[in-house]
């Protein structure tokens, strides 16, 4: 794959959370959440990141948009996350200060896991979606109103619903609002951190199909973080498997699911429910390998 085809290059990324103890609260240990991760993210594709809870998936996503310092000031992040704007301009996002990163926040947006807590309950939906436009654009008030209405319709809601508060919507509708907010600044990359795990199964399919339609329409690059392998298989073109902060396997989606190389990947795939009772004993043996990794 040519270099210009990759919108994001992650090189030797490490994330450590120090642990403090004792009377003087000195550092006594550290949690290595992401270990020496290197990845190439192709432009216009959906890149799946899978693994168990605690494997470092969400930390990887937050490192890409460079917000870890805001939530954990003592966190140590090193390595390179190179953003390629498509005209041979490459920028290391981790090297940017707080003012410089604002320019790239509009290009890399995030959809959060919990649609109930990711929306401000004191703001009406119209203002929630308009907030990124206030921060990152110089549009007039009329232009912002028009764009907010257009975004609501794009995600399957109506302009009239923009005057309601988040608590007046269902979980699936709230996630649609989160998607509209992420699209407001016309980003090139969207990081979806388990966007359907808090939703009912019937609603999950609607949200996933919406994201696939939007990706095709706007040529988005989506980093889709999930633990549900069946969802990842449906939406992704490439998949990286994480275990204890490390990428243990990376390949195109069909190769990952049909010809897995790493034992951990094989064990994860056996956790997908199968309606066919044949081969049940073999799948049980493979699931035992997952327990071995957790010990």
LOTIFI-447803 format. One record per residue (C-alpha): x, y, z. Coordinates in steps of 0.5 Angstrom, whole numbers, padded with zeros to 4 digits, always signed. Layout:
N
XYZ ...
This chain:
295
+0000+0000+0000 +0003+0007-0002 +0004+0012+0003 +0000+0017+0000 -0006+0012+0001 -0006+0012+0009 -0009+0018+0012 -0006+0016+0019 +0001+0013+0021 +0002+0011+0028 +0009+0009+0030 +0011+0006+0036 +0006+0009+0041 +0006+0008+0048 +0001+0010+0054 +0003+0009+0061 -0001+0011+0067 +0003+0012+0073 +0000+0009+0080 +0002+0013+0086 +0002+0010+0093 +0005+0011+0100 +0005+0017+0105 +0009+0022+0100 +0004+0019+0094 +0010+0017+0090 +0010+0013+0084 +0010+0006+0085 +0008+0003+0079 +0005+0004+0072 +0000+0001+0068 +0002+0000+0061 -0005+0001+0057 -0002+0001+0050 +0005-0002+0048 +0009+0000+0042 +0003+0000+0037 +0005+0001+0030 -0001+0002+0025 -0003+0004+0018 -0010+0007+0017 -0012+0007+0010 -0016+0013+0008 -0024+0012+0006 -0024+0005+0010 -0027+0003+0016 -0021+0000+0021 -0024-0005+0026 -0020-0005+0033 -0022-0011+0037 -0021-0014+0044 -0023-0016+0051 -0025-0010+0056 -0018-0007+0058 -0014-0009+0052 -0013-0002+0051 -0018+0000+0045 -0021+0006+0048 -0014+0009+0050 -0012+0008+0043 -0017+0012+0040 -0017+0017+0046 -0009+0018+0044 -0011+0019+0037 -0015+0025+0038 -0010+0027+0044 -0014+0028+0049 -0011+0023+0054 -0008+0029+0058 -0014+0033+0059 -0017+0027+0063 -0011+0024+0066 -0005+0030+0067 +0000+0025+0069 -0001+0020+0063 +0005+0019+0059 +0004+0018+0052 +0010+0018+0047 +0011+0015+0040 +0008+0019+0033 +0001+0019+0030 +0002+0022+0023 -0004+0025+0020 -0003+0026+0012 -0008+0031+0009 -0007+0028+0002 -0003+0034-0001 +0004+0031+0002 +0003+0035+0009 +0004+0031+0015 +0003+0033+0022 +0005+0029+0028 -0001+0030+0032 +0002+0028+0039 +0007+0034+0038 +0002+0039+0038 +0000+0044+0044 -0007+0046+0046 -0008+0051+0041 -0005+0048+0035 -0009+0041+0036 -0016+0045+0035 -0014+0045+0028 -0014+0038+0027 -0020+0037+0032 -0025+0039+0027 -0021+0034+0022 -0022+0028+0027 -0028+0027+0031 -0031+0022+0036 -0037+0018+0037 -0037+0016+0044 -0040+0009+0047 -0045+0012+0052 -0051+0016+0048 -0054+0018+0055 -0048+0021+0058 -0044+0024+0052 -0050+0029+0051 -0051+0035+0055 -0057+0034+0059 -0058+0042+0059 -0057+0043+0052 -0063+0042+0046 -0060+0038+0041 -0060+0044+0036 -0055+0047+0040 -0051+0041+0042 -0050+0040+0034 -0048+0047+0033 -0043+0047+0038 -0037+0044+0034 -0039+0049+0029 -0038+0055+0034 -0031+0053+0035 -0029+0051+0029 -0032+0055+0023 -0034+0062+0022 -0041+0061+0019 -0046+0066+0020 -0052+0064+0025 -0057+0063+0019 -0052+0058+0016 -0051+0054+0022 -0058+0053+0023 -0059+0051+0016 -0053+0046+0017 -0056+0043+0023 -0062+0042+0020 -0059+0038+0014 -0055+0034+0019 -0061+0032+0023 -0064+0030+0017 -0058+0026+0014 -0058+0022+0021 -0066+0020+0020 -0068+0026+0025 -0072+0032+0023 -0071+0039+0024 -0077+0040+0029 -0073+0035+0034 -0067+0040+0034 -0071+0044+0040 -0072+0038+0044 -0067+0036+0050 -0063+0029+0050 -0068+0026+0055 -0074+0026+0050 -0070+0021+0045 -0069+0014+0045 -0062+0011+0046 -0061+0010+0038 -0064+0017+0037 -0059+0020+0042 -0053+0016+0038 -0056+0019+0032 -0055+0026+0035 -0048+0024+0037 -0046+0022+0030 -0049+0029+0027 -0045+0032+0032 -0039+0029+0030 -0040+0030+0022 -0041+0038+0024 -0034+0040+0022 -0034+0035+0016 -0028+0031+0019 -0024+0026+0015 -0023+0021+0021 -0029+0019+0026 -0027+0015+0032 -0033+0011+0034 -0031+0008+0041 -0036+0002+0042 -0042+0006+0039 -0047+0001+0039 -0045-0003+0045 -0050+0001+0050 -0056+0000+0045 -0061-0006+0043 -0059-0011+0038 -0065-0008+0033 -0062-0001+0034 -0055-0003+0033 -0056-0005+0026 -0060+0001+0024 -0054+0005+0027 -0049+0001+0024 -0052+0002+0017 -0053+0009+0018 -0045+0010+0019 -0044+0005+0013 -0048+0010+0009 -0045+0016+0011 -0038+0013+0010 -0039+0012+0003 -0043+0019+0002 -0037+0023+0005 -0031+0018+0004 -0030+0018+0011 -0024+0014+0015 -0027+0010+0021 -0024+0007+0026 -0029+0003+0029 -0027+0000+0036 -0031-0006+0039 -0031-0012+0042 -0037-0015+0038 -0033-0019+0033 -0040-0020+0029 -0041-0012+0028 -0034-0011+0026 -0034-0017+0021 -0040-0013+0018 -0037-0006+0018 -0030-0006+0017 -0025-0007+0011 -0019-0008+0016 -0018-0011+0023 -0013-0010+0028 -0013-0015+0034 -0011-0012+0041 -0009-0016+0047 -0006-0013+0054 -0004-0006+0050 -0001-0010+0044 -0003-0011+0037 -0002-0018+0036 -0005-0019+0029 -0007-0014+0023 -0010-0016+0017 -0016-0015+0012 -0022-0017+0015 -0023-0023+0011 -0016-0026+0012 -0017-0025+0020 -0024-0028+0020 -0022-0034+0015 -0015-0035+0016 -0013-0032+0023 -0006-0033+0025 -0005-0031+0032 -0008-0036+0038 -0011-0031+0041 -0015-0029+0035 -0017-0036+0034 -0020-0036+0041 -0023-0030+0040 -0027-0032+0034 -0030-0038+0038 -0033-0033+0042 -0038-0032+0037 -0045-0035+0038 -0046-0041+0032 -0052-0044+0031 -0049-0050+0028 -0048-0055+0034 -0043-0059+0030 -0036-0058+0032 -0038-0056+0039 -0033-0059+0043 -0027-0056+0038 -0030-0049+0040 -0030-0051+0047 -0023-0052+0047 -0021-0046+0043 -0025-0042+0049 -0021-0045+0054 -0015-0041+0051 -0018-0035+0052 -0018-0036+0059 -0011-0038+0059 -0010-0031+0056 -0014-0028+0062 -0010-0032+0067 
